[in-house]
Amino acid sequence: MKTSKFKTNAKCDGCVARIADKLNEIVPREQWNIDLSTTDRVLTVTADVPDEKIIAVVVAAGYKAEKLSRFSHLRETHHPLKV
């Protein structure tokens, strides 16, 4: 199984519940989580489901989802070297 992370615009437990209604149809609940304590409200999915399908399901629930690269955590801390 692969793990994918997505930036979402979920803001509260109600948002997570609406996403869950759709996402649980394709991924068991124990294989995904939305961390509302992060700025990007990160949805983490550990399953063999195409990223595009995860995004489509979140959108169908009325929310946004954007695939995060495995290096996305560097965007806030990476500073180019000055020469």
C-alpha positions as CSV (number, residue, x, y, z in Angstrom):
1,M,0.0,0.0,0.0
2,K,1.1,3.6,-0.7
3,T,0.6,6.6,1.5
4,S,-0.5,9.9,-0.2
5,K,-1.0,13.3,1.4
6,F,-3.4,16.0,0.2
7,K,-4.0,19.6,1.2
8,T,-7.7,20.2,1.9
9,N,-9.9,23.0,2.9
10,A,-11.7,21.1,5.7
11,K,-12.1,23.3,8.7
12,C,-14.0,21.3,11.3
13,D,-15.2,17.9,12.4
14,G,-18.4,18.5,10.4
15,C,-16.3,18.9,7.3
16,V,-14.4,15.7,8.1
17,A,-17.8,13.9,8.5
18,R,-19.0,15.0,5.1
19,I,-15.8,13.9,3.5
20,A,-16.0,10.6,5.4
21,D,-19.4,9.9,3.9
22,K,-17.9,9.8,0.5
23,L,-14.3,8.6,1.3
24,N,-15.4,5.6,3.3
25,E,-17.1,4.2,0.2
26,I,-13.6,3.6,-1.4
27,V,-11.2,3.5,1.6
28,P,-11.7,1.9,5.0
29,R,-11.8,4.6,7.8
30,E,-8.8,3.2,9.5
31,Q,-6.7,3.9,6.3
32,W,-7.2,7.7,6.2
33,N,-7.1,10.7,8.5
34,I,-7.4,14.5,8.2
35,D,-5.2,16.5,10.5
36,L,-7.1,19.7,11.2
37,S,-4.3,21.1,13.4
38,T,-2.1,21.7,10.4
39,T,-2.3,24.8,8.1
40,D,-2.9,22.6,5.1
41,R,-5.5,20.4,6.8
42,V,-3.7,17.4,5.6
43,L,-5.6,14.3,4.5
44,T,-3.3,11.2,4.7
45,V,-4.5,8.1,2.9
46,T,-2.8,4.7,3.1
47,A,-4.4,2.6,0.4
48,D,-3.9,1.3,-3.2
49,V,-6.3,3.9,-4.6
50,P,-5.3,6.3,-7.4
51,D,-4.6,9.9,-6.1
52,E,-7.0,11.2,-8.7
53,K,-9.8,9.1,-7.3
54,I,-9.2,10.4,-3.8
55,I,-9.3,14.0,-5.1
56,A,-12.5,13.3,-7.0
57,V,-14.2,11.9,-3.9
58,V,-13.2,14.9,-1.7
59,V,-14.4,17.2,-4.4
60,A,-17.7,15.3,-4.7
61,A,-18.1,15.9,-0.9
62,G,-17.9,19.6,-1.6
63,Y,-14.3,20.3,-0.6
64,K,-10.9,20.9,-2.3
65,A,-8.0,18.5,-2.3
66,E,-4.5,19.0,-3.8
67,K,-1.8,16.3,-3.8
68,L,1.2,17.2,-1.7
69,S,4.6,16.1,-2.9
70,R,6.7,14.1,-0.5
71,F,8.9,17.2,-0.3
72,S,6.2,19.8,0.4
73,H,7.2,20.1,4.0
74,L,10.4,21.8,2.7
75,R,8.6,24.7,1.0
76,E,8.2,26.6,4.3
77,T,11.7,25.8,5.7
78,H,13.8,25.7,2.5
79,H,15.9,28.8,1.9
80,P,18.1,28.9,-1.1
81,L,21.8,29.5,-0.5
82,K,23.0,33.0,-1.4
83,V,26.3,33.0,-3.3
